[in-house]
Structure formats: C-alpha cells, structure tokens
Amino acid sequence: MTEITQGLIVSGLGLLITFASLGLLILVIVVLNKLFPYKEEAEKGEGDNNAETAVVIETAVSGDEDTELAVVIAAALSITQSQTGSSLGASLLEGRSSFWGTRQASSMTHNLQRK
C-alpha cells in the first residue's frame, strides 16, 4: 500500500466517523424532542409581576428594618426592569460610528502620501 492510498483511506475513515457521529447526534436530538416536546409557557403580564411584588413586600413587613429595605429595593428594581425594554441590539442597527469613517479617510490619506 502506497502512502497516497494510506492517506486517502485515513481521510475517508475520518470523514466517515465525523459524519456518522453528527448523524448520531441529530438522531439523539430528534428522539429527545419526541420524548420531551416543547411546552409553551404562559406569558406573565405586568399585573402578575405587581401582585408578586406586593406579596413579597407584605411578607417582609414583619421582618426587621434591613430586610424591609432590601425588599423595597428588590421590588423597585423588578418594576424598573419590567417597564424598560432591552436595547441589546440597538447599537447594531445604528451602523458604523464616525470613528470608522475617520480611520478610513486617514488611512487613505496615509496611503496616498506613501506613493
């Protein structure tokens, strides 16, 4: 057996093992999805959040002053977070900032000066 033939056999076996393991992984995922189907969770409204906050505050009122303060802070943070939306991808929608434009212009000027 020549080196080229041996290399082709090893490469073929590597590809076969890789795709077989990926196929097995896909099969496991499909079986698990059949055994444990996705269940839709009921969406919580703002009224539910406020009701939970009221229950927590009523429970903590009987505690000491530090506990009451901690509960009030937690309730305020919870209400604030439920009212504000996430701006996680907002900067991606804005596009490139002016930094990139000035960098590109200075780079072009530098390249022209070098010629």
N, CA, C and O atoms as a Tinker XYZ file with bonds, in Angstrom:
   460  protein
     1  N      0.845000   -1.165000    0.000000    73     2
     2  CA     0.000000    0.000000    0.000000    64     1     3
     3  C      0.900000    1.242000    0.000000    63     2     4     5
     4  O      1.819000    1.353000    0.812000    81     3
     5  N      0.627000    2.158000   -0.908000    73     3     6
     6  CA     1.451000    3.360000   -1.008000    64     5     7
     7  C      0.991000    4.391000    0.010000    63     6     8     9
     8  O     -0.057000    4.257000    0.641000    81     7
     9  N      1.812000    5.419000    0.145000    73     7    10
    10  CA     1.486000    6.477000    1.109000    64     9    11
    11  C      0.224000    7.237000    0.706000    63    10    12    13
    12  O     -0.561000    7.636000    1.566000    81    11
    13  N      0.028000    7.438000   -0.587000    73    11    14
    14  CA    -1.160000    8.153000   -1.058000    64    13    15
    15  C     -2.418000    7.355000   -0.755000    63    14    16    17
    16  O     -3.417000    7.911000   -0.299000    81    15
    17  N     -2.370000    6.055000   -1.009000    73    15    18
    18  CA    -3.524000    5.201000   -0.732000    64    17    19
    19  C     -3.832000    5.187000    0.760000    63    18    20    21
    20  O     -4.991000    5.284000    1.162000    81    19
    21  N     -2.804000    5.068000    1.565000    73    19    22
    22  CA    -2.989000    5.065000    3.008000    64    21    23
    23  C     -3.573000    6.405000    3.482000    63    22    24    25
    24  O     -4.446000    6.421000    4.350000    81    23
    25  N     -3.112000    7.501000    2.935000    73    23    26
    26  CA    -3.633000    8.816000    3.286000    64    25    27
    27  C     -5.091000    8.965000    2.906000    63    26    28    29
    28  O     -5.878000    9.530000    3.665000    81    27
    29  N     -5.463000    8.457000    1.727000    73    27    30
    30  CA    -6.862000    8.519000    1.303000    64    29    31
    31  C     -7.758000    7.666000    2.200000    63    30    32    33
    32  O     -8.879000    8.063000    2.518000    81    31
    33  N     -7.268000    6.504000    2.605000    73    31    34
    34  CA    -8.053000    5.633000    3.484000    64    33    35
    35  C     -8.263000    6.306000    4.846000    63    34    36    37
    36  O     -9.372000    6.303000    5.381000    81    35
    37  N     -7.199000    6.876000    5.396000    73    35    38
    38  CA    -7.317000    7.555000    6.695000    64    37    39
    39  C     -8.247000    8.757000    6.586000    63    38    40    41
    40  O     -9.058000    8.990000    7.482000    81    39
    41  N     -8.144000    9.520000    5.507000    73    39    42
    42  CA    -9.038000   10.674000    5.318000    64    41    43
    43  C    -10.483000   10.223000    5.182000    63    42    44    45
    44  O    -11.377000   10.822000    5.779000    81    43
    45  N    -10.720000    9.186000    4.414000    73    43    46
    46  CA   -12.072000    8.657000    4.237000    64    45    47
    47  C    -12.661000    8.157000    5.545000    63    46    48    49
    48  O    -13.826000    8.416000    5.848000    81    47
    49  N    -11.856000    7.442000    6.320000    73    47    50
    50  CA   -12.335000    6.974000    7.621000    64    49    51
    51  C    -12.640000    8.148000    8.553000    63    50    52    53
    52  O    -13.627000    8.118000    9.288000    81    51
    53  N    -11.803000    9.172000    8.523000    73    51    54
    54  CA   -12.046000   10.351000    9.346000    64    53    55
    55  C    -13.356000   11.033000    8.983000    63    54    56    57
    56  O    -14.136000   11.403000    9.860000    81    55
    57  N    -13.596000   11.198000    7.678000    73    55    58
    58  CA   -14.851000   11.810000    7.232000    64    57    59
    59  C    -16.044000   10.938000    7.596000    63    58    60    61
    60  O    -17.080000   11.445000    8.028000    81    59
    61  N    -15.900000    9.627000    7.422000    73    59    62
    62  CA   -16.984000    8.705000    7.738000    64    61    63
    63  C    -17.331000    8.751000    9.230000    63    62    64    65
    64  O    -18.506000    8.795000    9.594000    81    63
    65  N    -16.322000    8.742000   10.082000    73    63    66
    66  CA   -16.554000    8.795000   11.531000    64    65    67
    67  C    -17.177000   10.127000   11.927000    63    66    68    69
    68  O    -18.081000   10.167000   12.762000    81    67
    69  N    -16.695000   11.228000   11.328000    73    67    70
    70  CA   -17.237000   12.552000   11.653000    64    69    71
    71  C    -18.709000   12.652000   11.291000    63    70    72    73
    72  O    -19.521000   13.072000   12.116000    81    71
    73  N    -19.065000   12.273000   10.069000    73    71    74
    74  CA   -20.459000   12.384000    9.647000    64    73    75
    75  C    -21.351000   11.378000   10.352000    63    74    76    77
    76  O    -22.526000   11.662000   10.586000    81    75
    77  N    -20.826000   10.210000   10.696000    73    75    78
    78  CA   -21.616000    9.238000   11.454000    64    77    79
    79  C    -21.919000    9.773000   12.852000    63    78    80    81
    80  O    -23.033000    9.612000   13.351000    81    79
    81  N    -20.938000   10.406000   13.482000    73    79    82
    82  CA   -21.189000   10.957000   14.821000    64    81    83
    83  C    -22.156000   12.131000   14.753000    63    82    84    85
    84  O    -22.983000   12.292000   15.651000    81    83
    85  N    -22.075000   12.959000   13.710000    73    83    86
    86  CA   -23.049000   14.046000   13.555000    64    85    87
    87  C    -24.452000   13.496000   13.319000    63    86    88    89
    88  O    -25.424000   14.025000   13.858000    81    87
    89  N    -24.564000   12.433000   12.514000    73    87    90
    90  CA   -25.860000   11.792000   12.295000    64    89    91
    91  C    -26.421000   11.218000   13.582000    63    90    92    93
    92  O    -27.620000   11.321000   13.841000    81    91
    93  N    -25.553000   10.610000   14.398000    73    91    94
    94  CA   -25.981000   10.077000   15.688000    64    93    95
    95  C    -26.458000   11.195000   16.614000    63    94    96    97
    96  O    -27.450000   11.037000   17.324000    81    95
    97  N    -25.753000   12.318000   16.603000    73    95    98
    98  CA   -26.159000   13.460000   17.417000    64    97    99
    99  C    -27.526000   13.989000   16.977000    63    98   100   101
   100  O    -28.361000   14.309000   17.823000    81    99
   101  N    -27.762000   14.085000   15.685000    73    99   102
   102  CA   -29.059000   14.527000   15.165000    64   101   103
   103  C    -30.153000   13.552000   15.582000    63   102   104   105
   104  O    -31.248000   13.966000   15.961000    81   103
   105  N    -29.857000   12.255000   15.511000    73   103   106
   106  CA   -30.822000   11.243000   15.910000    64   105   107
   107  C    -31.170000   11.363000   17.397000    63   106   108   109
   108  O    -32.337000   11.245000   17.772000    81   107
   109  N    -30.170000   11.594000   18.236000    73   107   110
   110  CA   -30.414000   11.769000   19.674000    64   109   111
   111  C    -31.287000   12.999000   19.914000    63   110   112   113
   112  O    -32.197000   12.949000   20.741000    81   111
   113  N    -31.028000   14.099000   19.210000    73   111   114
   114  CA   -31.824000   15.318000   19.371000    64   113   115
   115  C    -33.274000   15.081000   18.958000    63   114   116   117
   116  O    -34.194000   15.536000   19.638000    81   115
   117  N    -33.486000   14.375000   17.852000    73   115   118
   118  CA   -34.846000   14.097000   17.383000    64   117   119
   119  C    -35.582000   13.222000   18.388000    63   118   120   121
   120  O    -36.747000   13.475000   18.699000    81   119
   121  N    -34.903000   12.189000   18.902000    73   119   122
   122  CA   -35.542000   11.299000   19.874000    64   121   123
   123  C    -35.890000   12.068000   21.150000    63   122   124   125
   124  O    -36.979000   11.896000   21.697000    81   123
   125  N    -34.977000   12.910000   21.624000    73   123   126
   126  CA   -35.258000   13.694000   22.825000    64   125   127
   127  C    -36.412000   14.670000   22.608000    63   126   128   129
   128  O    -37.213000   14.890000   23.517000    81   127
   129  N    -36.505000   15.259000   21.408000    73   127   130
   130  CA   -37.632000   16.148000   21.107000    64   129   131
   131  C    -38.951000   15.388000   21.082000    63   130   132   133
   132  O    -39.987000   15.939000   21.455000    81   131
   133  N    -38.928000   14.138000   20.649000    73   131   134
   134  CA   -40.149000   13.331000   20.645000    64   133   135
   135  C    -40.539000   12.944000   22.074000    63   134   136   137
   136  O    -41.723000   12.928000   22.410000    81   135
   137  N    -39.547000   12.632000   22.916000    73   135   138
   138  CA   -39.826000   12.237000   24.289000    64   137   139
   139  C    -40.247000   13.418000   25.156000    63   138   140   141
   140  O    -41.144000   13.293000   25.990000    81   139
   141  N    -39.604000   14.552000   24.959000    73   139   142
   142  CA   -39.870000   15.743000   25.770000    64   141   143
   143  C    -40.233000   16.916000   24.859000    63   142   144   145
   144  O    -39.384000   17.759000   24.573000    81   143
   145  N    -41.492000   16.977000   24.400000    73   143   146
   146  CA   -41.879000   18.071000   23.495000    64   145   147
   147  C    -41.844000   19.416000   24.208000    63   146   148   149
   148  O    -41.983000   19.491000   25.429000    81   147
   149  N    -41.658000   20.475000   23.429000    73   147   150
   150  CA   -41.592000   21.836000   23.960000    64   149   151
   151  C    -42.968000   22.267000   24.407000    63   150   152   153
   152  O    -43.949000   22.098000   23.683000    81   151
   153  N    -43.040000   22.831000   25.614000    73   151   154
   154  CA   -44.312000   23.316000   26.143000    64   153   155
   155  C    -44.260000   24.835000   26.199000    63   154   156   157
   156  O    -43.306000   25.415000   26.718000    81   155
   157  N    -45.290000   25.472000   25.661000    73   155   158
   158  CA   -45.377000   26.923000   25.689000    64   157   159
   159  C    -45.664000   27.374000   27.115000    63   158   160   161
   160  O    -46.563000   26.843000   27.768000    81   159
   161  N    -44.908000   28.347000   27.597000    73   159   162
   162  CA   -45.161000   28.902000   28.917000    64   161   163
   163  C    -46.105000   30.081000   28.787000    63   162   164   165
   164  O    -46.041000   30.841000   27.821000    81   163
   165  N    -46.962000   30.221000   29.748000    73   163   166
   166  CA   -47.894000   31.348000   29.741000    64   165   167
   167  C    -47.115000   32.627000   30.009000    63   166   168   169
   168  O    -46.277000   32.682000   30.909000    81   167
   169  N    -47.403000   33.656000   29.215000    73   167   170
   170  CA   -46.710000   34.927000   29.394000    64   169   171
   171  C    -47.266000   35.637000   30.620000    63   170   172   173
   172  O    -48.474000   35.685000   30.852000    81   171
   173  N    -46.334000   36.185000   31.395000    73   171   174
   174  CA   -46.757000   36.930000   32.571000    64   173   175
   175  C    -47.005000   38.376000   32.175000    63   174   176   177
   176  O    -46.210000   38.984000   31.458000    81   175
   177  N    -48.114000   38.913000   32.649000    73   175   178
   178  CA   -48.419000   40.311000   32.402000    64   177   179
   179  C    -47.836000   41.167000   33.504000    63   178   180   181
   180  O    -47.304000   40.655000   34.489000    81   179
   181  N    -47.941000   42.473000   33.332000    73   179   182
   182  CA   -47.440000   43.382000   34.353000    64   181   183
   183  C    -48.236000   43.253000   35.644000    63   182   184   185
   184  O    -47.690000   43.472000   36.725000    81   183
   185  N    -49.505000   42.905000   35.554000    73   183   186
   186  CA   -50.326000   42.744000   36.740000    64   185   187
   187  C    -49.829000   41.605000   37.616000    63   186   188   189
   188  O    -49.838000   41.716000   38.842000    81   187
   189  N    -49.396000   40.511000   36.998000    73   187   190
   190  CA   -48.861000   39.386000   37.756000    64   189   191
   191  C    -47.598000   39.786000   38.491000    63   190   192   193
   192  O    -47.401000   39.400000   39.643000    81   191
   193  N    -46.738000   40.557000   37.836000    73   191   194
   194  CA   -45.479000   40.977000   38.452000    64   193   195
   195  C    -45.739000   41.876000   39.645000    63   194   196   197
   196  O    -45.096000   41.740000   40.686000    81   195
   197  N    -46.682000   42.793000   39.494000    73   195   198
   198  CA   -47.003000   43.691000   40.605000    64   197   199
   199  C    -47.639000   42.927000   41.762000    63   198   200   201
   200  O    -47.387000   43.252000   42.922000    81   199
   201  N    -48.460000   41.914000   41.467000    73   199   202
   202  CA   -49.080000   41.128000   42.517000    64   201   203
   203  C    -48.018000   40.347000   43.293000    63   202   204   205
   204  O    -48.073000   40.264000   44.520000    81   203
   205  N    -47.049000   39.775000   42.568000    73   203   206
   206  CA   -45.967000   39.055000   43.239000    64   205   207
   207  C    -45.146000   39.998000   44.109000    63   206   208   209
   208  O    -44.758000   39.636000   45.220000    81   207
   209  N    -44.878000   41.196000   43.618000    73   207   210
   210  CA   -44.118000   42.169000   44.382000    64   209   211
   211  C    -44.869000   42.546000   45.657000    63   210   212   213
   212  O    -44.257000   42.687000   46.715000    81   211
   213  N    -46.188000   42.709000   45.565000    73   211   214
   214  CA   -46.987000   43.059000   46.740000    64   213   215
   215  C    -46.943000   41.945000   47.776000    63   214   216   217
   216  O    -46.864000   42.213000   48.975000    81   215
   217  N    -46.992000   40.690000   47.317000    73   215   218
   218  CA   -46.935000   39.571000   48.250000    64   217   219
   219  C    -45.587000   39.535000   48.962000    63   218   220   221
   220  O    -45.527000   39.292000   50.168000    81   219
   221  N    -44.502000   39.775000   48.221000    73   219   222
   222  CA   -43.172000   39.774000   48.824000    64   221   223
   223  C    -43.047000   40.901000   49.838000    63   222   224   225
   224  O    -42.478000   40.706000   50.913000    81   223
   225  N    -43.570000   42.075000   49.511000    73   223   226
   226  CA   -43.481000   43.214000   50.427000    64   225   227
   227  C    -44.294000   42.937000   51.690000    63   226   228   229
   228  O    -43.835000   43.235000   52.792000    81   227
   229  N    -45.500000   42.370000   51.547000    73   227   230
   230  CA   -46.321000   42.060000   52.718000    64   229   231
   231  C    -45.639000   41.033000   53.608000    63   230   232   233
   232  O    -45.722000   41.118000   54.833000    81   231
   233  N    -44.967000   40.066000   53.000000    73   231   234
   234  CA   -44.279000   39.045000   53.773000    64   233   235
   235  C    -43.119000   39.638000   54.551000    63   234   236   237
   236  O    -42.862000   39.241000   55.687000    81   235
   237  N    -42.418000   40.586000   53.948000    73   235   238
   238  CA   -41.222000   41.138000   54.575000    64   237   239
   239  C    -41.523000   42.243000   55.583000    63   238   240   241
   240  O    -40.639000   42.632000   56.345000    81   239
   241  N    -42.733000   42.746000   55.601000    73   239   242
   242  CA   -43.055000   43.841000   56.521000    64   241   243
   243  C    -42.868000   43.395000   57.967000    63   242   244   245
   244  O    -42.529000   44.204000   58.830000    81   243
   245  N    -43.085000   42.131000   58.226000    73   243   246
   246  CA   -42.954000   41.645000   59.600000    64   245   247
   247  C    -41.496000   41.488000   60.020000    63   246   248   249
   248  O    -41.230000   41.227000   61.193000    81   247
   249  N    -40.518000   41.644000   59.074000    73   247   250
   250  CA   -39.102000   41.486000   59.382000    64   249   251
   251  C    -38.495000   42.750000   59.957000    63   250   252   253
   252  O    -39.198000   43.718000   60.245000    81   251
   253  N    -37.188000   42.730000   60.120000    73   251   254
   254  CA   -36.507000   43.905000   60.662000    64   253   255
   255  C    -36.325000   44.974000   59.591000    63   254   256   257
   256  O    -36.736000   44.783000   58.446000    81   255
   257  N    -35.724000   46.078000   59.950000    73   255   258
   258  CA   -35.612000   47.235000   59.049000    64   257   259
   259  C    -34.740000   46.936000   57.831000    63   258   260   261
   260  O    -35.060000   47.370000   56.725000    81   259
   261  N    -33.641000   46.200000   58.021000    73   259   262
   262  CA   -32.759000   45.877000   56.893000    64   261   263
   263  C    -33.459000   44.990000   55.875000    63   262   264   265
   264  O    -33.290000   45.168000   54.669000    81   263
   265  N    -34.232000   44.048000   56.354000    73   263   266
   266  CA   -34.971000   43.160000   55.449000    64   265   267
   267  C    -35.997000   43.952000   54.659000    63   266   268   269
   268  O    -36.155000   43.746000   53.456000    81   267
   269  N    -36.694000   44.857000   55.335000    73   267   270
   270  CA   -37.681000   45.678000   54.643000    64   269   271
   271  C    -37.036000   46.529000   53.559000    63   270   272   273
   272  O    -37.579000   46.663000   52.462000    81   271
   273  N    -35.877000   47.102000   53.867000    73   271   274
   274  CA   -35.173000   47.926000   52.891000    64   273   275
   275  C    -34.742000   47.091000   51.684000    63   274   276   277
   276  O    -34.860000   47.534000   50.542000    81   275
   277  N    -34.248000   45.898000   51.942000    73   275   278
   278  CA   -33.819000   45.024000   50.852000    64   277   279
   279  C    -34.991000   44.636000   49.958000    63   278   280   281
   280  O    -34.851000   44.570000   48.737000    81   279
   281  N    -36.142000   44.381000   50.565000    73   279   282
   282  CA   -37.322000   44.013000   49.782000    64   281   283
   283  C    -37.813000   45.187000   48.945000    63   282   284   285
   284  O    -38.203000   45.007000   47.792000    81   283
   285  N    -37.796000   46.378000   49.513000    73   283   286
   286  CA   -38.234000   47.570000   48.767000    64   285   287
   287  C    -37.305000   47.815000   47.585000    63   286   288   289
   288  O    -37.771000   48.141000   46.493000    81   287
   289  N    -36.000000   47.666000   47.785000    73   287   290
   290  CA   -35.043000   47.853000   46.683000    64   289   291
   291  C    -35.263000   46.805000   45.609000    63   290   292   293
   292  O    -35.254000   47.119000   44.419000    81   291
   293  N    -35.463000   45.544000   46.028000    73   291   294
   294  CA   -35.707000   44.472000   45.056000    64   293   295
   295  C    -36.987000   44.715000   44.274000    63   294   296   297
   296  O    -37.033000   44.466000   43.069000    81   295
   297  N    -38.027000   45.199000   44.942000    73   295   298
   298  CA   -39.287000   45.485000   44.258000    64   297   299
   299  C    -39.111000   46.627000   43.263000    63   298   300   301
   300  O    -39.622000   46.559000   42.145000    81   299
   301  N    -38.396000   47.670000   43.658000    73   299   302
   302  CA   -38.169000   48.800000   42.748000    64   301   303
   303  C    -37.376000   48.366000   41.528000    63   302   304   305
   304  O    -37.690000   48.773000   40.409000    81   303
   305  N    -36.356000   47.546000   41.728000    73   303   306
   306  CA   -35.571000   47.046000   40.588000    64   305   307
   307  C    -36.424000   46.173000   39.683000    63   306   308   309
   308  O    -36.320000   46.260000   38.459000    81   307
   309  N    -37.261000   45.336000   40.267000    73   307   310
   310  CA   -38.122000   44.459000   39.479000    64   309   311
   311  C    -39.092000   45.266000   38.614000    63   310   312   313
   312  O    -39.280000   44.965000   37.435000    81   311
   313  N    -39.697000   46.276000   39.199000    73   311   314
   314  CA   -40.641000   47.107000   38.448000    64   313   315
   315  C    -39.913000   47.887000   37.357000    63   314   316   317
   316  O    -40.423000   48.010000   36.243000    81   315
   317  N    -38.738000   48.410000   37.660000    73   315   318
   318  CA   -37.967000   49.166000   36.666000    64   317   319
   319  C    -37.567000   48.287000   35.497000    63   318   320   321
   320  O    -37.663000   48.698000   34.341000    81   319
   321  N    -37.120000   47.079000   35.797000    73   319   322
   322  CA   -36.698000   46.176000   34.725000    64   321   323
   323  C    -37.869000   45.706000   33.882000    63   322   324   325
   324  O    -37.701000   45.467000   32.686000    81   323
   325  N    -39.049000   45.568000   34.469000    73   323   326
   326  CA   -40.204000   45.122000   33.695000    64   325   327
   327  C    -40.731000   46.239000   32.792000    63   326   328   329
   328  O    -41.362000   45.953000   31.774000    81   327
   329  N    -40.486000   47.496000   33.142000    73   327   330
   330  CA   -41.006000   48.613000   32.358000    64   329   331
   331  C    -40.073000   49.025000   31.230000    63   330   332   333
   332  O    -40.540000   49.528000   30.208000    81   331
   333  N    -38.772000   48.827000   31.385000    73   331   334
   334  CA   -37.837000   49.237000   30.352000    64   333   335
   335  C    -37.553000   48.074000   29.435000    63   334   336   337
   336  O    -37.421000   46.939000   29.891000    81   335
   337  N    -37.458000   48.342000   28.140000    73   335   338
   338  CA   -37.142000   47.314000   27.174000    64   337   339
   339  C    -35.642000   47.133000   27.054000    63   338   340   341
   340  O    -34.857000   47.987000   27.467000    81   339
   341  N    -35.268000   46.026000   26.490000    73   339   342
   342  CA   -33.851000   45.743000   26.307000    64   341   343
   343  C    -33.339000   46.446000   25.058000    63   342   344   345
   344  O    -33.989000   46.407000   24.013000    81   343
   345  N    -32.187000   47.083000   25.159000    73   343   346
   346  CA   -31.587000   47.747000   23.999000    64   345   347
   347  C    -30.319000   47.014000   23.584000    63   346   348   349
   348  O    -29.325000   47.627000   23.193000    81   347
   349  N    -30.375000   45.685000   23.678000    73   347   350
   350  CA   -29.199000   44.874000   23.432000    64   349   351
   351  C    -28.676000   45.030000   21.999000    63   350   352   353
   352  O    -27.463000   45.116000   21.807000    81   351
   353  N    -29.533000   45.069000   21.011000    73   351   354
   354  CA   -29.077000   45.138000   19.636000    64   353   355
   355  C    -29.215000   46.515000   19.013000    63   354   356   357
   356  O    -29.075000   46.651000   17.798000    81   355
   357  N    -29.483000   47.526000   19.799000    73   355   358
   358  CA   -29.720000   48.867000   19.261000    64   357   359
   359  C    -28.477000   49.409000   18.567000    63   358   360   361
   360  O    -28.589000   50.050000   17.522000    81   359
   361  N    -27.310000   49.166000   19.120000    73   359   362
   362  CA   -26.098000   49.691000   18.507000    64   361   363
   363  C    -25.799000   49.002000   17.175000    63   362   364   365
   364  O    -25.139000   49.586000   16.315000    81   363
   365  N    -26.274000   47.778000   16.996000    73   363   366
   366  CA   -26.070000   47.091000   15.721000    64   365   367
   367  C    -26.902000   47.718000   14.615000    63   366   368   369
   368  O    -26.495000   47.713000   13.453000    81   367
   369  N    -28.054000   48.255000   14.961000    73   367   370
   370  CA   -28.926000   48.867000   13.964000    64   369   371
   371  C    -28.434000   50.249000   13.540000    63   370   372   373
   372  O    -28.790000   50.730000   12.464000    81   371
   373  N    -27.623000   50.886000   14.373000    73   371   374
   374  CA   -27.143000   52.232000   14.064000    64   373   375
   375  C    -26.112000   52.236000   12.941000    63   374   376   377
   376  O    -25.973000   53.239000   12.241000    81   375
   377  N    -25.403000   51.161000   12.758000    73   375   378
   378  CA   -24.362000   51.114000   11.738000    64   377   379
   379  C    -23.028000   51.564000   12.307000    63   378   380   381
   380  O    -22.861000   51.676000   13.521000    81   379
   381  N    -22.098000   51.816000   11.431000    73   379   382
   382  CA   -20.764000   52.210000   11.866000    64   381   383
   383  C    -20.752000   53.629000   12.411000    63   382   384   385
   384  O    -21.467000   54.504000   11.923000    81   383
   385  N    -19.944000   53.839000   13.411000    73   383   386
   386  CA   -19.853000   55.173000   14.004000    64   385   387
   387  C    -18.896000   56.037000   13.181000    63   386   388   389
   388  O    -18.299000   55.557000   12.217000    81   387
   389  N    -18.753000   57.281000   13.551000    73   387   390
   390  CA   -17.880000   58.198000   12.822000    64   389   391
   391  C    -16.418000   57.796000   12.978000    63   390   392   393
   392  O    -15.584000   58.194000   12.165000    81   391
   393  N    -16.092000   57.018000   14.001000    73   391   394
   394  CA   -14.720000   56.555000   14.199000    64   393   395
   395  C    -14.205000   55.814000   12.968000    63   394   396   397
   396  O    -13.073000   56.029000   12.536000    81   395
   397  N    -15.042000   54.941000   12.404000    73   395   398
   398  CA   -14.606000   54.136000   11.264000    64   397   399
   399  C    -14.410000   55.002000   10.027000    63   398   400   401
   400  O    -13.494000   54.757000    9.241000    81   399
   401  N    -15.246000   55.997000    9.848000    73   399   402
   402  CA   -15.099000   56.875000    8.687000    64   401   403
   403  C    -13.812000   57.675000    8.741000    63   402   404   405
   404  O    -13.128000   57.807000    7.726000    81   403
   405  N    -13.465000   58.215000    9.913000    73   403   406
   406  CA   -12.230000   58.985000   10.041000    64   405   407
   407  C    -11.010000   58.080000    9.915000    63   406   408   409
   408  O     -9.988000   58.486000    9.361000    81   407
   409  N    -11.113000   56.854000   10.428000    73   407   410
   410  CA    -9.993000   55.909000   10.305000    64   409   411
   411  C     -9.757000   55.565000    8.833000    63   410   412   413
   412  O     -8.615000   55.492000    8.380000    81   411
   413  N    -10.835000   55.358000    8.105000    73   411   414
   414  CA   -10.704000   55.004000    6.696000    64   413   415
   415  C    -10.125000   56.185000    5.911000    63   414   416   417
   416  O     -9.263000   55.989000    5.055000    81   415
   417  N    -10.584000   57.393000    6.189000    73   415   418
   418  CA   -10.085000   58.571000    5.489000    64   417   419
   419  C     -8.612000   58.807000    5.799000    63   418   420   421
   420  O     -7.835000   59.123000    4.898000    81   419
   421  N     -8.223000   58.659000    7.056000    73   419   422
   422  CA    -6.815000   58.876000    7.409000    64   421   423
   423  C     -5.938000   57.795000    6.813000    63   422   424   425
   424  O     -4.794000   58.059000    6.441000    81   423
   425  N     -6.454000   56.587000    6.718000    73   423   426
   426  CA    -5.700000   55.502000    6.108000    64   425   427
   427  C     -5.489000   55.764000    4.618000    63   426   428   429
   428  O     -4.400000   55.531000    4.093000    81   427
   429  N     -6.523000   56.246000    3.942000    73   427   430
   430  CA    -6.401000   56.540000    2.511000    64   429   431
   431  C     -5.412000   57.692000    2.293000    63   430   432   433
   432  O     -4.607000   57.656000    1.362000    81   431
   433  N     -5.477000   58.699000    3.143000    73   431   434
   434  CA    -4.545000   59.825000    3.038000    64   433   435
   435  C     -3.114000   59.357000    3.261000    63   434   436   437
   436  O     -2.199000   59.778000    2.553000    81   435
   437  N     -2.928000   58.503000    4.228000    73   435   438
   438  CA    -1.597000   57.977000    4.528000    64   437   439
   439  C     -1.063000   57.151000    3.351000    63   438   440   441
   440  O      0.112000   57.256000    2.999000    81   439
   441  N     -1.921000   56.340000    2.752000    73   439   442
   442  CA    -1.503000   55.534000    1.605000    64   441   443
   443  C     -1.150000   56.399000    0.404000    63   442   444   445
   444  O     -0.207000   56.091000   -0.325000    81   443
   445  N     -1.902000   57.487000    0.187000    73   443   446
   446  CA    -1.611000   58.365000   -0.929000    64   445   447
   447  C     -0.279000   59.104000   -0.720000    63   446   448   449
   448  O      0.464000   59.347000   -1.672000    81   447
   449  N      0.001000   59.448000    0.517000    73   447   450
   450  CA     1.245000   60.137000    0.823000    64   449   451
   451  C      2.454000   59.224000    0.628000    63   450   452   453
   452  O      3.538000   59.694000    0.279000    81   451
   453  N      2.274000   57.939000    0.850000    73   451   454
   454  CA     3.373000   56.995000    0.710000    64   453   455
   455  C      3.736000   56.799000   -0.760000    63   454   456   457
   456  O      4.891000   56.508000   -1.073000    81   455
   457  N      2.774000   56.952000   -1.660000    73   455   458
   458  CA     3.030000   56.750000   -3.095000    64   457   459
   459  C      3.699000   57.948000   -3.624000    63   458   460
   460  O      4.012000   58.005000   -4.813000    81   459
